[in-house]
Amino acid sequence: MFDDGAMIHLRTANQENFIYVQINFESDKIIDKGFDSAMVCFDTKNDKTLTLQSNDYCFLTILDTKKLFTYQGNGDSYN
């Protein structure tokens, strides 16, 4: 739970070469299609740098859209 009372449930699982992430923002009761979003990032070398490196990847999805955005630490983005 966050200081403002917001509550998020984060669940992860892996199977073979796949990672699954489920994010439930429990305290948000309003569905904002096209605006509600989630981003998950992976530090693939586990080097814990303060800035994203070229081996770090983030994935962004937005509710009720058909696009997934992938960002790489060197500034590249892919749709």
Distance bins in CASP14 RR format, pairs under 12 A and 6 or more apart:
PFRMAT RR
TARGET T0000
AUTHOR 0000-0000-0000
RMODE 2
METHOD distances of the structure
MODEL  1
1 7 1 0 1 0 0 0 0 0 0 0 0
1 8 0 0 0 0 1 0 0 0 0 0 0
1 9 0 0 0 0 0 1 0 0 0 0 0
1 25 0 0 0 0 0 1 0 0 0 0 0
1 26 0 0 0 0 1 0 0 0 0 0 0
1 27 0 0 0 0 1 0 0 0 0 0 0
2 8 1 0 0 1 0 0 0 0 0 0 0
2 25 0 0 0 0 0 1 0 0 0 0 0
2 26 0 0 0 0 0 1 0 0 0 0 0
2 27 0 0 0 0 1 0 0 0 0 0 0
2 28 0 0 0 0 0 1 0 0 0 0 0
4 27 0 0 0 0 1 0 0 0 0 0 0
4 28 0 0 0 0 0 1 0 0 0 0 0
5 25 0 0 0 0 0 1 0 0 0 0 0
5 26 0 0 0 0 0 1 0 0 0 0 0
5 27 1 0 0 1 0 0 0 0 0 0 0
5 28 0 0 0 0 0 1 0 0 0 0 0
6 24 0 0 0 0 0 1 0 0 0 0 0
6 25 1 0 0 1 0 0 0 0 0 0 0
6 26 0 0 0 0 1 0 0 0 0 0 0
6 27 1 0 1 0 0 0 0 0 0 0 0
6 28 1 0 0 1 0 0 0 0 0 0 0
6 29 0 0 0 0 0 1 0 0 0 0 0
7 23 0 0 0 0 0 1 0 0 0 0 0
7 24 0 0 0 0 1 0 0 0 0 0 0
7 25 1 0 0 1 0 0 0 0 0 0 0
7 26 1 0 1 0 0 0 0 0 0 0 0
7 27 1 0 1 0 0 0 0 0 0 0 0
7 28 0 0 0 0 1 0 0 0 0 0 0
7 29 0 0 0 0 0 1 0 0 0 0 0
8 21 0 0 0 0 0 1 0 0 0 0 0
8 22 0 0 0 0 0 1 0 0 0 0 0
8 23 1 0 0 1 0 0 0 0 0 0 0
8 24 1 0 0 1 0 0 0 0 0 0 0
8 25 1 0 1 0 0 0 0 0 0 0 0
8 26 1 0 0 1 0 0 0 0 0 0 0
8 27 1 0 0 1 0 0 0 0 0 0 0
8 28 0 0 0 0 1 0 0 0 0 0 0
8 38 0 0 0 0 1 0 0 0 0 0 0
9 21 0 0 0 0 0 1 0 0 0 0 0
9 22 1 0 0 1 0 0 0 0 0 0 0
9 23 1 0 0 1 0 0 0 0 0 0 0
9 24 1 0 1 0 0 0 0 0 0 0 0
9 25 0 0 0 0 1 0 0 0 0 0 0
9 26 1 0 0 1 0 0 0 0 0 0 0
9 27 0 0 0 0 0 1 0 0 0 0 0
9 28 0 0 0 0 0 1 0 0 0 0 0
10 20 0 0 0 0 0 1 0 0 0 0 0
10 21 1 0 0 1 0 0 0 0 0 0 0
10 22 1 0 0 1 0 0 0 0 0 0 0
10 23 1 0 1 0 0 0 0 0 0 0 0
10 24 1 0 0 1 0 0 0 0 0 0 0
10 25 0 0 0 0 1 0 0 0 0 0 0
10 26 0 0 0 0 0 1 0 0 0 0 0
10 38 0 0 0 0 1 0 0 0 0 0 0
10 40 0 0 0 0 1 0 0 0 0 0 0
11 19 0 0 0 0 0 1 0 0 0 0 0
11 20 0 0 0 0 1 0 0 0 0 0 0
11 21 1 0 0 1 0 0 0 0 0 0 0
11 22 1 0 1 0 0 0 0 0 0 0 0
11 23 0 0 0 0 1 0 0 0 0 0 0
11 24 1 0 0 1 0 0 0 0 0 0 0
11 40 0 0 0 0 0 1 0 0 0 0 0
12 18 0 0 0 0 0 1 0 0 0 0 0
12 19 1 0 0 1 0 0 0 0 0 0 0
12 20 1 0 0 1 0 0 0 0 0 0 0
12 21 1 0 1 0 0 0 0 0 0 0 0
12 22 1 0 0 1 0 0 0 0 0 0 0
12 23 0 0 0 0 1 0 0 0 0 0 0
12 40 0 0 0 0 1 0 0 0 0 0 0
12 42 0 0 0 0 0 1 0 0 0 0 0
13 19 1 0 0 1 0 0 0 0 0 0 0
13 20 1 0 1 0 0 0 0 0 0 0 0
13 21 0 0 0 0 1 0 0 0 0 0 0
13 22 0 0 0 0 1 0 0 0 0 0 0
14 20 1 0 0 1 0 0 0 0 0 0 0
14 21 0 0 0 0 1 0 0 0 0 0 0
14 42 0 0 0 0 0 1 0 0 0 0 0
19 40 0 0 0 0 1 0 0 0 0 0 0
19 41 0 0 0 0 0 1 0 0 0 0 0
19 42 1 0 0 1 0 0 0 0 0 0 0
19 44 0 0 0 0 0 1 0 0 0 0 0
19 57 0 0 0 0 0 1 0 0 0 0 0
19 59 0 0 0 0 1 0 0 0 0 0 0
20 40 0 0 0 0 0 1 0 0 0 0 0
20 59 0 0 0 0 0 1 0 0 0 0 0
21 38 1 0 0 1 0 0 0 0 0 0 0
21 39 0 0 0 0 0 1 0 0 0 0 0
21 40 1 0 1 0 0 0 0 0 0 0 0
21 41 0 0 0 0 0 1 0 0 0 0 0
21 42 0 0 0 0 1 0 0 0 0 0 0
21 58 0 0 0 0 0 1 0 0 0 0 0
21 59 0 0 0 0 1 0 0 0 0 0 0
21 60 0 0 0 0 0 1 0 0 0 0 0
21 61 0 0 0 0 1 0 0 0 0 0 0
22 38 0 0 0 0 1 0 0 0 0 0 0
22 40 0 0 0 0 0 1 0 0 0 0 0
22 61 0 0 0 0 0 1 0 0 0 0 0
23 36 0 0 0 0 0 1 0 0 0 0 0
23 37 0 0 0 0 1 0 0 0 0 0 0
23 38 1 0 1 0 0 0 0 0 0 0 0
23 39 0 0 0 0 1 0 0 0 0 0 0
23 40 1 0 0 1 0 0 0 0 0 0 0
23 59 0 0 0 0 0 1 0 0 0 0 0
23 60 0 0 0 0 0 1 0 0 0 0 0
23 61 0 0 0 0 1 0 0 0 0 0 0
23 63 0 0 0 0 0 1 0 0 0 0 0
24 36 0 0 0 0 0 1 0 0 0 0 0
24 38 0 0 0 0 1 0 0 0 0 0 0
25 31 0 0 0 0 0 1 0 0 0 0 0
25 32 0 0 0 0 0 1 0 0 0 0 0
25 36 1 0 0 1 0 0 0 0 0 0 0
25 37 0 0 0 0 0 1 0 0 0 0 0
25 38 0 0 0 0 1 0 0 0 0 0 0
25 63 0 0 0 0 0 1 0 0 0 0 0
28 35 0 0 0 0 0 1 0 0 0 0 0
28 36 1 0 0 1 0 0 0 0 0 0 0
28 37 0 0 0 0 0 1 0 0 0 0 0
28 38 0 0 0 0 0 1 0 0 0 0 0
28 63 0 0 0 0 0 1 0 0 0 0 0
29 36 0 0 0 0 0 1 0 0 0 0 0
30 36 0 0 0 0 1 0 0 0 0 0 0
30 63 0 0 0 0 0 1 0 0 0 0 0
31 63 1 0 0 1 0 0 0 0 0 0 0
31 64 0 0 0 0 1 0 0 0 0 0 0
32 62 0 0 0 0 1 0 0 0 0 0 0
32 63 1 0 0 1 0 0 0 0 0 0 0
32 64 0 0 0 0 1 0 0 0 0 0 0
32 65 0 0 0 0 0 1 0 0 0 0 0
33 62 0 0 0 0 1 0 0 0 0 0 0
33 63 1 0 1 0 0 0 0 0 0 0 0
33 64 1 1 0 0 0 0 0 0 0 0 0
33 65 0 0 0 0 1 0 0 0 0 0 0
34 61 0 0 0 0 0 1 0 0 0 0 0
34 62 1 0 1 0 0 0 0 0 0 0 0
34 63 1 0 1 0 0 0 0 0 0 0 0
34 64 1 0 1 0 0 0 0 0 0 0 0
34 65 1 0 1 0 0 0 0 0 0 0 0
34 66 0 0 0 0 0 1 0 0 0 0 0
34 67 0 0 0 0 0 1 0 0 0 0 0
35 62 1 0 0 1 0 0 0 0 0 0 0
35 63 1 0 0 1 0 0 0 0 0 0 0
35 64 0 0 0 0 1 0 0 0 0 0 0
35 65 0 0 0 0 1 0 0 0 0 0 0
36 60 0 0 0 0 0 1 0 0 0 0 0
36 61 0 0 0 0 1 0 0 0 0 0 0
36 62 1 0 0 1 0 0 0 0 0 0 0
36 63 1 0 1 0 0 0 0 0 0 0 0
36 64 0 0 0 0 1 0 0 0 0 0 0
36 65 0 0 0 0 0 1 0 0 0 0 0
37 58 0 0 0 0 0 1 0 0 0 0 0
37 59 0 0 0 0 0 1 0 0 0 0 0
37 60 1 0 0 1 0 0 0 0 0 0 0
37 61 1 0 0 1 0 0 0 0 0 0 0
37 62 1 0 1 0 0 0 0 0 0 0 0
37 63 1 0 0 1 0 0 0 0 0 0 0
37 64 0 0 0 0 0 1 0 0 0 0 0
37 65 0 0 0 0 1 0 0 0 0 0 0
37 67 0 0 0 0 0 1 0 0 0 0 0
37 68 0 0 0 0 0 1 0 0 0 0 0
37 69 0 0 0 0 1 0 0 0 0 0 0
38 58 0 0 0 0 0 1 0 0 0 0 0
38 59 0 0 0 0 1 0 0 0 0 0 0
38 60 1 0 0 1 0 0 0 0 0 0 0
38 61 1 0 1 0 0 0 0 0 0 0 0
38 62 0 0 0 0 1 0 0 0 0 0 0
38 63 0 0 0 0 1 0 0 0 0 0 0
38 68 0 0 0 0 0 1 0 0 0 0 0
38 69 0 0 0 0 0 1 0 0 0 0 0
39 52 0 0 0 0 0 1 0 0 0 0 0
39 57 0 0 0 0 0 1 0 0 0 0 0
39 58 1 0 1 0 0 0 0 0 0 0 0
39 59 1 0 0 1 0 0 0 0 0 0 0
39 60 1 0 1 0 0 0 0 0 0 0 0
39 61 0 0 0 0 1 0 0 0 0 0 0
39 62 0 0 0 0 1 0 0 0 0 0 0
39 68 0 0 0 0 0 1 0 0 0 0 0
39 69 0 0 0 0 1 0 0 0 0 0 0
39 70 0 0 0 0 0 1 0 0 0 0 0
39 71 0 0 0 0 1 0 0 0 0 0 0
39 77 0 0 0 0 0 1 0 0 0 0 0
40 56 0 0 0 0 0 1 0 0 0 0 0
40 57 0 0 0 0 1 0 0 0 0 0 0
40 58 1 0 0 1 0 0 0 0 0 0 0
40 59 1 0 1 0 0 0 0 0 0 0 0
40 60 0 0 0 0 1 0 0 0 0 0 0
40 61 0 0 0 0 1 0 0 0 0 0 0
40 68 0 0 0 0 0 1 0 0 0 0 0
40 69 0 0 0 0 0 1 0 0 0 0 0
40 70 0 0 0 0 0 1 0 0 0 0 0
40 71 0 0 0 0 0 1 0 0 0 0 0
41 52 1 0 0 1 0 0 0 0 0 0 0
41 53 0 0 0 0 0 1 0 0 0 0 0
41 55 0 0 0 0 0 1 0 0 0 0 0
41 56 1 0 0 1 0 0 0 0 0 0 0
41 57 1 0 0 1 0 0 0 0 0 0 0
41 58 1 0 1 0 0 0 0 0 0 0 0
41 59 1 0 0 1 0 0 0 0 0 0 0
41 60 0 0 0 0 1 0 0 0 0 0 0
41 70 0 0 0 0 0 1 0 0 0 0 0
41 71 0 0 0 0 1 0 0 0 0 0 0
41 72 0 0 0 0 0 1 0 0 0 0 0
41 73 0 0 0 0 1 0 0 0 0 0 0
42 52 0 0 0 0 0 1 0 0 0 0 0
42 53 0 0 0 0 0 1 0 0 0 0 0
42 55 0 0 0 0 1 0 0 0 0 0 0
42 56 1 0 0 1 0 0 0 0 0 0 0
42 57 1 0 1 0 0 0 0 0 0 0 0
42 58 1 0 0 1 0 0 0 0 0 0 0
42 59 0 0 0 0 1 0 0 0 0 0 0
42 70 0 0 0 0 0 1 0 0 0 0 0
42 71 0 0 0 0 0 1 0 0 0 0 0
42 72 0 0 0 0 0 1 0 0 0 0 0
42 73 0 0 0 0 0 1 0 0 0 0 0
43 49 1 0 0 1 0 0 0 0 0 0 0
43 50 0 0 0 0 0 1 0 0 0 0 0
43 51 0 0 0 0 0 1 0 0 0 0 0
43 52 0 0 0 0 1 0 0 0 0 0 0
43 53 0 0 0 0 1 0 0 0 0 0 0
43 54 0 0 0 0 0 1 0 0 0 0 0
43 55 1 0 0 1 0 0 0 0 0 0 0
43 56 1 0 1 0 0 0 0 0 0 0 0
43 57 0 0 0 0 1 0 0 0 0 0 0
43 58 0 0 0 0 0 1 0 0 0 0 0
43 73 0 0 0 0 0 1 0 0 0 0 0
44 52 0 0 0 0 0 1 0 0 0 0 0
44 53 0 0 0 0 1 0 0 0 0 0 0
44 54 0 0 0 0 1 0 0 0 0 0 0
44 55 1 0 1 0 0 0 0 0 0 0 0
44 56 1 0 0 1 0 0 0 0 0 0 0
44 57 1 0 0 1 0 0 0 0 0 0 0
44 58 0 0 0 0 0 1 0 0 0 0 0
44 72 0 0 0 0 0 1 0 0 0 0 0
44 73 0 0 0 0 0 1 0 0 0 0 0
45 52 0 0 0 0 0 1 0 0 0 0 0
45 53 1 0 0 1 0 0 0 0 0 0 0
45 54 0 0 0 0 1 0 0 0 0 0 0
45 55 1 0 1 0 0 0 0 0 0 0 0
45 56 1 0 0 1 0 0 0 0 0 0 0
45 57 0 0 0 0 0 1 0 0 0 0 0
45 73 0 0 0 0 0 1 0 0 0 0 0
46 53 0 0 0 0 0 1 0 0 0 0 0
46 55 0 0 0 0 1 0 0 0 0 0 0
46 56 0 0 0 0 0 1 0 0 0 0 0
47 53 1 0 0 1 0 0 0 0 0 0 0
47 54 0 0 0 0 0 1 0 0 0 0 0
47 55 1 0 0 1 0 0 0 0 0 0 0
47 56 0 0 0 0 1 0 0 0 0 0 0
48 56 0 0 0 0 0 1 0 0 0 0 0
49 55 0 0 0 0 1 0 0 0 0 0 0
49 56 0 0 0 0 1 0 0 0 0 0 0
49 73 0 0 0 0 1 0 0 0 0 0 0
50 56 0 0 0 0 0 1 0 0 0 0 0
51 73 0 0 0 0 1 0 0 0 0 0 0
51 74 0 0 0 0 0 1 0 0 0 0 0
51 75 0 0 0 0 0 1 0 0 0 0 0
52 58 1 0 0 1 0 0 0 0 0 0 0
52 71 1 0 0 1 0 0 0 0 0 0 0
52 72 1 0 0 1 0 0 0 0 0 0 0
52 73 1 1 0 0 0 0 0 0 0 0 0
52 74 1 0 0 1 0 0 0 0 0 0 0
52 75 1 0 0 1 0 0 0 0 0 0 0
52 76 0 0 0 0 0 1 0 0 0 0 0
52 77 0 0 0 0 0 1 0 0 0 0 0
53 72 0 0 0 0 1 0 0 0 0 0 0
53 73 1 0 1 0 0 0 0 0 0 0 0
53 74 1 0 0 1 0 0 0 0 0 0 0
53 75 0 0 0 0 0 1 0 0 0 0 0
54 71 0 0 0 0 0 1 0 0 0 0 0
54 72 1 0 0 1 0 0 0 0 0 0 0
54 73 1 0 1 0 0 0 0 0 0 0 0
54 74 1 0 1 0 0 0 0 0 0 0 0
54 75 0 0 0 0 1 0 0 0 0 0 0
54 76 0 0 0 0 1 0 0 0 0 0 0
55 72 0 0 0 0 1 0 0 0 0 0 0
55 73 1 0 0 1 0 0 0 0 0 0 0
55 74 0 0 0 0 1 0 0 0 0 0 0
56 70 0 0 0 0 0 1 0 0 0 0 0
56 71 0 0 0 0 1 0 0 0 0 0 0
56 72 1 0 0 1 0 0 0 0 0 0 0
56 73 1 0 1 0 0 0 0 0 0 0 0
56 74 0 0 0 0 1 0 0 0 0 0 0
56 75 0 0 0 0 0 1 0 0 0 0 0
56 76 0 0 0 0 0 1 0 0 0 0 0
57 68 0 0 0 0 0 1 0 0 0 0 0
57 69 0 0 0 0 0 1 0 0 0 0 0
57 70 1 0 0 1 0 0 0 0 0 0 0
57 71 1 0 0 1 0 0 0 0 0 0 0
57 72 1 0 1 0 0 0 0 0 0 0 0
57 73 1 0 0 1 0 0 0 0 0 0 0
57 74 0 0 0 0 0 1 0 0 0 0 0
57 75 0 0 0 0 0 1 0 0 0 0 0
57 76 0 0 0 0 1 0 0 0 0 0 0
57 77 0 0 0 0 0 1 0 0 0 0 0
57 78 0 0 0 0 1 0 0 0 0 0 0
58 68 0 0 0 0 0 1 0 0 0 0 0
58 69 0 0 0 0 1 0 0 0 0 0 0
58 70 1 0 0 1 0 0 0 0 0 0 0
58 71 1 0 1 0 0 0 0 0 0 0 0
58 72 0 0 0 0 1 0 0 0 0 0 0
58 73 1 0 0 1 0 0 0 0 0 0 0
58 74 0 0 0 0 0 1 0 0 0 0 0
58 75 0 0 0 0 0 1 0 0 0 0 0
58 76 0 0 0 0 0 1 0 0 0 0 0
58 77 0 0 0 0 1 0 0 0 0 0 0
58 78 0 0 0 0 0 1 0 0 0 0 0
59 67 0 0 0 0 0 1 0 0 0 0 0
59 68 1 0 0 1 0 0 0 0 0 0 0
59 69 1 0 0 1 0 0 0 0 0 0 0
59 70 1 0 1 0 0 0 0 0 0 0 0
59 71 1 0 0 1 0 0 0 0 0 0 0
59 72 0 0 0 0 0 1 0 0 0 0 0
59 77 0 0 0 0 0 1 0 0 0 0 0
59 78 0 0 0 0 0 1 0 0 0 0 0
59 79 0 0 0 0 0 1 0 0 0 0 0
60 67 0 0 0 0 1 0 0 0 0 0 0
60 68 1 0 0 1 0 0 0 0 0 0 0
60 69 1 0 1 0 0 0 0 0 0 0 0
60 70 1 0 0 1 0 0 0 0 0 0 0
60 71 1 0 0 1 0 0 0 0 0 0 0
60 77 0 0 0 0 1 0 0 0 0 0 0
60 78 0 0 0 0 0 1 0 0 0 0 0
60 79 0 0 0 0 0 1 0 0 0 0 0
61 67 0 0 0 0 1 0 0 0 0 0 0
61 68 1 0 1 0 0 0 0 0 0 0 0
61 69 1 0 0 1 0 0 0 0 0 0 0
61 70 0 0 0 0 0 1 0 0 0 0 0
61 79 0 0 0 0 0 1 0 0 0 0 0
62 68 0 0 0 0 1 0 0 0 0 0 0
62 69 0 0 0 0 1 0 0 0 0 0 0
62 79 0 0 0 0 0 1 0 0 0 0 0
65 79 0 0 0 0 0 1 0 0 0 0 0
66 79 0 0 0 0 0 1 0 0 0 0 0
67 77 0 0 0 0 0 1 0 0 0 0 0
67 78 0 0 0 0 0 1 0 0 0 0 0
67 79 1 0 1 0 0 0 0 0 0 0 0
68 77 0 0 0 0 0 1 0 0 0 0 0
68 78 0 0 0 0 1 0 0 0 0 0 0
68 79 1 0 0 1 0 0 0 0 0 0 0
69 76 0 0 0 0 0 1 0 0 0 0 0
69 77 1 0 0 1 0 0 0 0 0 0 0
69 78 1 0 0 1 0 0 0 0 0 0 0
69 79 1 0 0 1 0 0 0 0 0 0 0
70 76 0 0 0 0 1 0 0 0 0 0 0
70 77 1 0 0 1 0 0 0 0 0 0 0
70 78 1 0 1 0 0 0 0 0 0 0 0
70 79 1 0 0 1 0 0 0 0 0 0 0
71 77 1 0 1 0 0 0 0 0 0 0 0
71 78 1 0 0 1 0 0 0 0 0 0 0
71 79 0 0 0 0 0 1 0 0 0 0 0
72 78 1 0 0 1 0 0 0 0 0 0 0
END
